[in-house]
């Protein structure tokens, strides 16, 4: 009887396959349950597959699905084992291996090809299939413009999502030639990595056929496809085609000619900087409505987030955006990483080279980089090395944070200073030429730098890239008769990361003069080990201020000596160099977080020194620290309530006063006004915001942007201003765009109304990875605004439930969801009991994902910092 049942099950399974079902079948797969690709199994494919070519035809004429025909050719060094092709959630129509038609052994993620049908040598696989468009943020994404109803398609294949468009070996080190043709509606334009070679009649009268030239050898995640009724601009002043595309509805807001001129300028600057010509035959830029980051650069094509351009509308910011998108063409696409553990290197190199290409003075770092968040990540007890093994491609979410890229840029800056500009540039050029249209890793990059610099870098590489943590340095010096008699750099490390590193920095020595702090001396020194004596400073005039990382060449925490700290607290606004001012603020804030400098002394320095700050970057970085001060003070409540109320009221008044005082400087005006919105807590301030929104009052020199209007609406709802609901309704009518709808949701969620919050909370808690992708975007927005820091009572009502259900949520949700959840919804109370419950959960929940563990570790660190500040905040 059991045998008959088994036979029946087998017949049913085979009949399902014959009917082209995509139901899961038992098979050996390269992927784990989340669909990511394993490093071990990817290596097995790499060792066997060569001479890879994809011939792909895509039909885009259907409303909900697209269809494809793939002809895949490759050489196999042996046929001793089956091999697997990646194809995500497709309906297989026909499947042939070396001319033999067969039933697909397909589990919805991978096609398993039996070794009996494979050749040792040349192989051909032919697949006809269809797929639904993606409504998430990977694959072929379908977007309907809410303004005019037009349909646009764009691709996002990073890290391993090219399989959501076509069958292939979806790993970066199996580069291939892509030969693409597309049938699309007649009024559409189609863009891809290869130049267009032919355009003619499609399979029906309603379609046009687009044939693209074969590409150079590309990694799958750098291939692309875009289609839709785009508005197009094309440069006529460049030897190579440079084009810009945007939705018809946003085209009137874009100065396409200026954009293309900036692109040509950036391309010339990067060619000079890298010493290597632009590697592709054309360059296209597509403004897309939604991206996970401002720029996503595919080979010969860059996706740029519309809001990054439309919100900024700033020449410098746009030039940086355009240049960074271009830099990826060399540093991510001409040379591509072997595996995802080195994605940070591609990202950091592109950002660093962008800034080098745009700077005016090579004797200074490319720009002042705010390393605060990178330092915060590295100061935690459980910080990790920047170079981490990744066993599966889905670990990128945890491994590639903004802080990691920030640290990567900082370490590249240090290498540039250590080796010298000439050797560093020659090393990059050597790297790009040696691995042209090939794959490389961190060790290959460092070998190229070592070759150009003519010095070994093995120890440096091991200490900086394979060890976590960040060191701290402090000046220890003595003066007699106003002259230095001894000067030592003291380097320290944490117990968890005890490595003491070699680093080259500049020392800056300053003395007080009339109305200014004057630089007496700046010298480059290399320190190594716990103590490094600087004998050449003996006899130099005794300084009032010493800064050990002058010009920010190093990656290190700087502790100010007592004399320097006192000078900075009182006279920071007398420092002429804005970069040094920013770094002094960073060192002071670091001392606050460590409990070495009381918060009241730091805030006293803010009220003394910040009102005269005229540098945009320095001001914005200090204002971001004040946002943290606000959150910490609100979390401490009711402790130190009297002091907190006075400080927050003073910040509200100061920000408005300085917004009004900077009418002639639009950037400073907006920075201070944005800060005023954030600190507008009192009833008079809320009434003022409401009057500015309805136009009954104006602030001289200020024209409210839509982003500012929404920030004001959200703030008024956050603090339950009586007319906030009416103002929200009016703003929703004024701005019905995608961004407007998202901001309106934020304003509704943030209101301190228990029943409304409970409803949204339940939707968050019941979400799972198989739910609508659009709902994920909505819930990410909800989570970020559900429990702001001052709504402690509302937050505490669900705090225990959030902790109790974290493991279950982690099991059933994506890493994207859990990254936001652990950042926004872990309970914070600025108490020892808060630290204890988070630590207990981290210790007990051994099966949490890396993303959720990281979020818990970060929350514990923030709680500990809040406690440290609270215990020391009023110390004399």
ZISUL-V136321 format. One record per helix or strand of 2 or more residues. SS is the DSSP state (a for helix, b for strand). FROM is the first residue (numbers start at 1). LEN is the number of residues. Records with the same first field share a line. If there is no record, write none. Layout:
# ZISUL-V136321
SS->FROM-LEN  FROM-LEN
This chain:
# ZISUL-V136321
a->2-17  39-8  115-3  162-3  220-3  248-4  256-19  306-5  315-20  340-19  372-8  393-7  402-18  421-14  442-12  458-8  535-3  550-3  562-13  578-16  599-14  616-21  641-21  666-14  683-12  706-13  724-11  738-13  754-12  773-14  792-13  806-7  815-10  832-13  850-23
b->37-2  49-11  65-12  83-4  91-7  100-2  110-4  121-12  139-6  151-6  176-10  189-4  196-6  207-6  225-4  231-4  241-6  282-7  295-4  301-5  335-3  438-3  472-9  483-10  503-11  516-12  531-3  545-3  557-3
